[in-house]
Amino acid sequence: MMICISCGAEYDNQDIIYTCQKCGSILEVICQPRVSRDVFECRRSTMWKYKEFMPVDHSLIVSLEEGGTPFCRCDKLGDDLGVELYVKVEGSNPTGSFKDRGMSVGITKALELGVDTVGCASTGNTSASLAAYAARAGLRCVVLLPAGKVALGKLAQAMFHGAEVISVRGNFDEALEAVTALALEGQLYLLNSVNPFRLEGQKSIGFEIVDDLGWKSPDRIILPVGNAGNISAIWKGITEFHEAGFIKDLPRMTGIQAEGAAPIVQAVFQGAEDIVPVEDPETVATAIRIGAPVSAKKALRAIYESDGMAETVTDAEILDAQKLLARREGIGVEPASAASIAGLKKLVESGQINKGEQIVCIVTGHLLKDPNTAIDACTEPVKVDADINALSRIISRV
């Protein structure tokens, strides 16, 4: 069943609704399977390894083998910061971001409900993922993108996979409002993170973290926060494993937002239960350029329940962290992903994270999602004749 997180109203899993019909708040899927941890052994390392915790018809699964992403111990960067650092590389999913996990479950649910058209508003990654999974399932896909605000790599993916792309004059929040109205009229099945089944896929990141660590929780999980679905989904996954008796401890959830788009951080600083939206969010990290995150209430709950925290980082700190992660550890990520590393660095330097903590940073999207930003961060190649002496002089000088 689905339950309203504010008033507790209950709904059937076959109802096509996105928010509570009584109070207007957001919904959460209740999933409490009774299984032994042993059931996961000897299964392939995709997110469907944990299928008992995915509340959809398993005979209809739409998958591109998402999940099972690299869990990299980063000793050089960890030693620099004085922590035990792991990085969960979500850019290794099929379309290059963590959104594939949610779309696998969301599109499976769409088939279960018998819909023929799916849609979303997007800053890029959601549209790229939805387009691929809709194509896999044979469904029509409509995406609304804020005009001039989407990274080239993401726009190309959505179009290449056959989505009907509509460029909206306005920001992401306005595009989401428009596509939600279409969904409420029954013109499409909405697969933004307001759809609680999206988050049922994304919670598998939490499953994999504790599995990768030998069935234990890290001290802290740090991740970028945009529309706020991921931080709440990961917390949901880990608490489900905790309630099932699979792990003993829980992590502190730490959300990082760009300075120009930080309504959740401001709410945490004030101890508030809800956000004040940012009307004109702005940051180089397009994937988290969101002023009115749909899952804000869930994100705040995850932070408060876990005794976690939130912090902002500047665009300069994000771009520095993006380059640092690539050059110290060989992991290339888009700017929004680097917010988790930038946040870790800032919190360690300010003393808010203790030395020796075991930290997992989520990096949410691949470097090539935003190729222009990556190119702009680099210097022009040195031009030289194909002559051994000239090459030797250049190499010696470098």
C-alpha positions as CSV (number, residue, x, y, z in Angstrom):
1,M,0.0,0.0,0.0
2,M,0.9,3.7,-0.2
3,I,0.7,6.0,2.8
4,C,0.7,9.8,3.1
5,I,3.7,10.9,5.1
6,S,1.8,13.8,6.7
7,C,-1.8,12.6,7.6
8,G,-1.3,8.8,7.3
9,A,-4.1,8.3,4.7
10,E,-3.7,4.9,3.0
11,Y,-4.0,4.1,-0.7
12,D,-3.9,0.9,-2.8
13,N,-0.8,0.3,-4.9
14,Q,-2.9,0.2,-8.0
15,D,-4.3,3.7,-7.6
16,I,-2.7,6.1,-10.1
17,I,-2.1,9.0,-7.7
18,Y,0.9,11.1,-6.9
19,T,0.0,13.0,-3.8
20,C,-2.5,12.6,-0.9
21,Q,-6.1,13.2,-1.9
22,K,-6.9,14.4,1.6
23,C,-4.1,16.8,2.5
24,G,-2.0,17.1,-0.6
25,S,1.2,15.8,0.9
26,I,3.5,13.2,-0.7
27,L,3.1,9.5,-0.5
28,E,5.4,6.6,0.4
29,V,5.2,2.9,-0.5
30,I,5.2,0.5,2.4
31,C,7.3,-2.6,1.7
32,Q,7.9,-5.1,4.5
33,P,8.9,-8.5,3.0
34,R,9.7,-11.3,5.3
35,V,12.9,-12.9,3.8
36,S,16.3,-14.1,5.0
37,R,19.4,-12.2,4.0
38,D,20.6,-15.5,2.6
39,V,18.1,-15.1,-0.3
40,F,20.4,-12.5,-2.0
41,E,23.4,-14.9,-2.2
42,C,24.6,-16.1,-5.6
43,R,22.4,-13.6,-7.5
44,R,23.7,-11.3,-10.2
45,S,24.9,-7.9,-9.0
46,T,22.1,-5.7,-10.3
47,M,19.6,-3.8,-8.2
48,W,17.1,-6.6,-8.8
49,K,19.2,-8.8,-6.6
50,Y,17.0,-7.4,-3.9
51,K,13.7,-7.9,-5.8
52,E,11.8,-8.9,-2.7
53,F,12.0,-5.3,-1.6
54,M,10.7,-4.0,-5.0
55,P,6.9,-3.7,-4.7
56,V,6.0,-4.4,-8.4
57,D,5.0,-7.3,-10.5
58,H,8.3,-9.2,-11.0
59,S,7.0,-10.9,-14.2
60,L,7.0,-7.5,-15.9
61,I,10.4,-6.2,-14.9
62,V,11.9,-3.7,-17.4
63,S,15.7,-3.6,-16.9
64,L,18.9,-2.6,-18.6
65,E,21.0,-4.3,-15.9
66,E,21.1,-1.2,-13.7
67,G,22.6,-1.2,-10.2
68,G,25.6,-3.1,-9.0
69,T,27.7,0.1,-9.5
70,P,31.3,0.4,-8.5
71,F,32.0,0.9,-4.8
72,C,35.5,2.4,-4.8
73,R,37.7,2.8,-1.8
74,C,39.5,6.1,-2.3
75,D,42.6,5.9,-0.1
76,K,44.5,8.9,-1.6
77,L,41.6,11.4,-1.1
78,G,40.6,9.7,2.1
79,D,44.1,10.1,3.5
80,D,44.2,13.7,2.5
81,L,41.0,14.3,4.5
82,G,41.7,12.0,7.3
83,V,38.7,9.7,6.7
84,E,38.0,6.2,5.4
85,L,36.4,7.1,2.1
86,Y,34.3,5.1,-0.3
87,V,32.7,6.5,-3.5
88,K,29.6,4.9,-5.0
89,V,29.9,5.6,-8.7
90,E,26.3,5.9,-10.0
91,G,27.5,7.2,-13.4
92,S,28.2,3.5,-14.3
93,N,24.5,2.9,-14.7
94,P,23.2,2.3,-18.3
95,T,22.3,5.9,-19.1
96,G,25.0,7.3,-16.8
97,S,23.1,8.3,-13.7
98,F,21.4,6.9,-10.6
99,K,18.0,7.7,-12.2
100,D,18.1,4.4,-14.0
101,R,17.3,2.6,-10.7
102,G,14.1,4.5,-10.2
103,M,13.1,4.3,-13.9
104,S,13.4,0.5,-13.9
105,V,10.9,0.2,-11.1
106,G,8.8,3.2,-12.4
107,I,8.4,1.8,-15.9
108,T,7.7,-1.7,-14.6
109,K,4.9,-0.1,-12.5
110,A,3.7,1.7,-15.6
111,L,3.3,-1.6,-17.4
112,E,1.6,-3.1,-14.4
113,L,-0.9,-0.2,-14.5
114,G,-1.5,-0.6,-18.2
115,V,-0.6,3.0,-19.2
116,D,0.7,3.8,-22.7
117,T,2.4,7.2,-22.2
118,V,4.9,8.2,-19.6
119,G,6.4,11.6,-18.9
120,C,8.5,13.9,-16.7
121,A,10.0,17.3,-16.2
122,S,13.8,17.2,-16.0
123,T,17.0,19.0,-15.7
124,G,18.5,16.3,-17.9
125,N,19.3,13.0,-16.2
126,T,15.6,12.1,-15.5
127,S,14.7,12.6,-19.2
128,A,17.6,10.7,-20.4
129,S,16.8,7.7,-18.2
130,L,13.0,7.8,-18.8
131,A,13.5,7.9,-22.6
132,A,15.7,4.8,-22.5
133,Y,13.5,2.8,-20.2
134,A,10.3,3.8,-22.1
135,A,12.0,2.7,-25.3
136,R,12.9,-0.6,-23.7
137,A,9.2,-1.1,-22.6
138,G,7.7,0.1,-25.9
139,L,6.0,3.1,-24.3
140,R,5.5,6.6,-25.6
141,C,7.7,9.1,-23.7
142,V,7.1,12.9,-23.3
143,V,9.7,15.1,-21.5
144,L,9.6,18.8,-20.6
145,L,12.9,20.5,-20.2
146,P,13.6,24.1,-19.1
147,A,14.8,26.0,-22.1
148,G,18.5,26.6,-22.3
149,K,19.1,25.0,-18.9
150,V,20.0,21.4,-19.8
151,A,23.5,20.0,-20.4
152,L,24.1,18.9,-23.9
153,G,24.9,15.2,-23.1
154,K,21.6,14.7,-21.3
155,L,19.5,16.4,-24.0
156,A,21.1,14.3,-26.7
157,Q,20.3,11.1,-24.8
158,A,16.6,11.9,-24.4
159,M,16.2,12.8,-28.1
160,F,18.3,9.8,-29.3
161,H,16.1,7.3,-27.4
162,G,13.0,8.7,-29.1
163,A,11.4,10.9,-26.4
164,E,9.2,13.7,-27.5
165,V,11.1,16.6,-26.1
166,I,9.4,19.9,-25.3
167,S,11.5,22.9,-24.3
168,V,9.6,25.0,-21.7
169,R,10.2,28.8,-21.3
170,G,10.9,28.7,-17.6
171,N,12.8,26.8,-14.9
172,F,12.5,23.2,-13.8
173,D,9.9,23.9,-11.1
174,E,7.6,25.5,-13.7
175,A,8.2,22.6,-16.1
176,L,7.3,20.1,-13.3
177,E,4.1,22.0,-12.5
178,A,3.0,21.8,-16.1
179,V,3.7,18.1,-16.6
180,T,2.0,17.3,-13.3
181,A,-1.1,19.1,-14.5
182,L,-1.0,16.9,-17.7
183,A,-0.6,13.8,-15.5
184,L,-3.6,14.7,-13.3
185,E,-5.7,15.0,-16.5
186,G,-4.7,11.5,-17.3
187,Q,-2.6,12.3,-20.4
188,L,0.5,10.5,-19.1
189,Y,1.9,8.6,-16.2
190,L,4.2,10.9,-14.3
191,L,7.7,9.5,-13.4
192,N,9.3,12.4,-11.5
193,S,10.3,11.6,-8.0
194,V,6.9,12.7,-6.7
195,N,5.9,9.2,-7.9
196,P,6.7,7.0,-4.9
197,F,7.6,4.0,-7.0
198,R,10.5,5.9,-8.5
199,L,12.1,6.0,-5.1
200,E,11.6,2.3,-4.6
201,G,14.2,1.7,-7.2
202,Q,16.6,4.4,-5.9
203,K,16.6,2.9,-2.4
204,S,18.6,0.1,-3.8
205,I,21.7,2.3,-3.5
206,G,21.3,1.9,0.2
207,F,21.0,-1.8,-0.1
208,E,24.2,-2.1,-2.1
209,I,26.2,0.2,0.3
210,V,25.5,-2.0,3.3
211,D,26.0,-5.2,1.2
212,D,29.3,-3.8,-0.1
213,L,30.5,-3.1,3.4
214,G,29.9,-6.6,4.6
215,W,26.4,-6.0,6.0
216,K,27.2,-3.0,8.1
217,S,26.3,0.7,7.9
218,P,29.0,3.4,7.3
219,D,29.2,6.2,9.8
220,R,27.9,8.7,7.2
221,I,26.5,8.9,3.7
222,I,27.0,12.2,1.8
223,L,25.2,13.0,-1.4
224,P,24.1,15.9,-3.7
225,V,20.5,17.1,-3.2
226,G,18.3,18.5,-5.9
227,N,14.7,17.3,-6.1
228,A,15.6,15.4,-2.8
229,G,14.3,12.0,-3.8
230,N,17.7,10.3,-3.6
231,I,18.6,11.1,0.0
232,S,15.1,10.0,1.2
233,A,15.2,6.9,-1.0
234,I,18.6,5.7,0.3
235,W,17.5,6.3,3.9
236,K,14.3,4.3,3.2
237,G,16.3,1.4,1.8
238,I,18.8,1.3,4.7
239,T,16.0,1.5,7.3
240,E,14.2,-1.3,5.6
241,F,17.3,-3.5,5.9
242,H,17.7,-2.4,9.5
243,E,14.0,-3.3,10.3
244,A,14.5,-6.6,8.6
245,G,17.4,-7.3,11.0
246,F,20.1,-7.4,8.3
247,I,22.2,-4.6,9.9
248,K,22.6,-3.2,13.4
249,D,23.6,0.4,12.9
250,L,22.3,3.3,10.8
251,P,24.3,6.1,9.0
252,R,24.0,9.8,9.3
253,M,22.5,11.2,6.1
254,T,24.2,14.4,4.9
255,G,22.8,16.4,2.0
256,I,24.8,18.9,0.0
257,Q,23.2,21.6,-2.1
258,A,24.6,24.3,-4.3
259,E,24.7,27.7,-2.7
260,G,22.4,29.1,-5.3
261,A,19.7,26.4,-4.9
262,A,19.7,25.4,-1.2
263,P,16.1,25.4,0.3
264,I,16.7,22.2,2.2
265,V,19.9,23.4,3.8
266,Q,18.2,26.6,4.9
267,A,15.4,24.6,6.5
268,V,17.9,22.3,8.3
269,F,19.8,25.4,9.6
270,Q,16.5,26.7,11.0
271,G,15.2,23.3,12.3
272,A,12.2,23.7,10.1
273,E,9.9,20.9,8.9
274,D,9.3,22.4,5.5
275,I,11.2,24.5,3.0
276,V,10.9,28.0,1.7
277,P,11.3,27.6,-2.1
278,V,14.1,29.4,-4.0
279,E,12.4,31.3,-6.8
280,D,15.3,31.6,-9.2
281,P,17.8,28.8,-8.4
282,E,21.2,29.1,-10.1
283,T,24.3,26.9,-10.2
284,V,26.7,25.4,-12.6
285,A,25.5,22.0,-11.3
286,T,22.4,21.7,-13.5
287,A,21.2,18.4,-12.0
288,I,20.6,20.1,-8.7
289,R,19.4,23.4,-9.9
290,I,16.0,23.1,-8.3
291,G,14.4,25.6,-6.0
292,A,11.3,23.7,-4.9
293,P,12.3,20.1,-4.4
294,V,9.2,17.8,-4.5
295,S,10.6,15.4,-1.9
296,A,11.8,18.0,0.6
297,K,9.6,16.7,3.5
298,K,11.1,13.2,3.0
299,A,14.6,14.6,2.8
300,L,14.3,16.6,5.9
301,R,12.9,13.6,7.7
302,A,15.8,11.5,6.6
303,I,18.3,14.1,7.9
304,Y,16.6,14.6,11.2
305,E,15.9,10.9,11.9
306,S,19.5,10.0,11.2
307,D,21.0,12.8,13.2
308,G,22.5,14.0,9.9
309,M,23.2,17.4,8.5
310,A,23.1,19.6,5.4
311,E,25.6,22.1,3.9
312,T,26.0,24.3,0.9
313,V,28.9,24.5,-1.5
314,T,29.8,27.2,-4.0
315,D,30.1,26.6,-7.7
316,A,33.9,27.1,-7.4
317,E,34.0,24.4,-4.7
318,I,32.0,22.0,-6.8
319,L,34.3,22.5,-9.9
320,D,37.4,22.1,-7.8
321,A,36.1,18.9,-6.2
322,Q,35.1,17.6,-9.7
323,K,38.7,18.0,-10.8
324,L,40.1,16.7,-7.5
325,L,38.2,13.4,-7.7
326,A,39.2,12.9,-11.3
327,R,42.9,13.6,-10.8
328,R,43.4,12.0,-7.4
329,E,41.2,8.9,-7.9
330,G,40.4,8.6,-11.6
331,I,36.6,9.0,-11.1
332,G,35.0,11.4,-13.6
333,V,31.7,12.9,-12.6
334,E,29.4,15.7,-13.7
335,P,29.4,18.9,-11.5
336,A,26.3,18.0,-9.4
337,S,27.9,14.7,-8.4
338,A,31.0,16.5,-7.2
339,A,28.9,18.4,-4.7
340,S,29.2,15.4,-2.4
341,I,33.0,15.5,-2.5
342,A,33.0,19.3,-2.1
343,G,30.7,19.0,0.9
344,L,32.8,16.3,2.5
345,K,35.9,18.5,2.1
346,K,34.1,21.5,3.6
347,L,32.7,19.6,6.6
348,V,36.0,18.0,7.4
349,E,37.8,21.4,7.3
350,S,35.2,23.0,9.5
351,G,35.4,20.1,12.0
352,Q,31.9,19.0,11.6
353,I,33.0,15.6,10.4
354,N,35.4,13.7,12.7
355,K,38.7,12.3,11.6
356,G,38.6,8.6,11.0
357,E,34.9,8.5,10.1
358,Q,33.8,5.9,7.5
359,I,32.2,7.9,4.8
360,V,30.4,6.9,1.6
361,C,30.0,9.7,-1.0
362,I,27.4,9.2,-3.7
363,V,28.5,10.5,-7.1
364,T,25.3,10.5,-9.1
365,G,26.2,11.1,-12.8
366,H,29.0,10.5,-15.3
367,L,31.5,13.1,-16.4
368,L,30.2,13.1,-20.0
369,K,26.7,14.1,-19.0
370,D,28.0,17.7,-19.1
371,P,30.9,17.7,-21.6
372,N,31.0,21.4,-22.1
373,T,31.8,22.1,-18.4
374,A,34.5,19.4,-18.4
375,I,36.1,21.0,-21.5
376,D,35.9,24.5,-20.1
377,A,37.8,23.3,-17.0
378,C,40.8,22.1,-19.0
379,T,43.6,23.9,-20.8
380,E,44.1,23.7,-24.5
381,P,46.4,20.8,-25.6
382,V,50.0,21.9,-26.5
383,K,50.5,21.9,-30.3
384,V,53.8,20.6,-31.6
385,D,55.2,19.0,-34.7
386,A,55.5,15.2,-34.8
387,D,59.3,15.5,-34.2
388,I,61.1,13.5,-31.4
389,N,63.3,16.4,-30.4
390,A,60.4,18.9,-30.2
391,L,58.3,16.3,-28.2
392,S,61.2,15.7,-25.9
393,R,61.6,19.4,-25.2
394,I,57.9,19.8,-24.4
395,I,57.8,16.7,-22.1
396,S,61.0,17.8,-20.3
397,R,59.5,21.3,-19.7
398,V,56.2,19.9,-18.4
